Amino acid sequence: MYQSIFLQAGGGIGNYVLIPLMFLVLYLFMIRPQMKRQKNEKKFQSSIKKGSKVVTTSGIHGKVVDLIDSDNTCVIETGAGKIKFERSAISMEMSKKYLPKETKK
């Protein structure tokens, strides 16, 4: 009688293993890569130097002219003039070492 009640409730070790396994898969495939990406992005943003050619998250290409550490901003010179941006708005660097091989000169 107890076995039939236990089986009807759907119990067993399987349910206790399945939920932690789902959390492990979620962590390995979603949370961990996102944390790694954020860490690399922060490292890049803190390593920006004067003279670097960069692209902002909005797609503006320019050259870093000045870095202002007190308010975490930088001044980028574009074709239209100089614009002040937050460092977090810079998405990538377009220096020679980051360009594909066929475009290097």
Summary of the structure (lengths in Angstrom):
residues: 105
radius of gyration: 25.0
end to end distance: 80.8
largest distance: 82.5
contacts: 226
relative contact order: 0.11
helix: 48%
strand: 27%
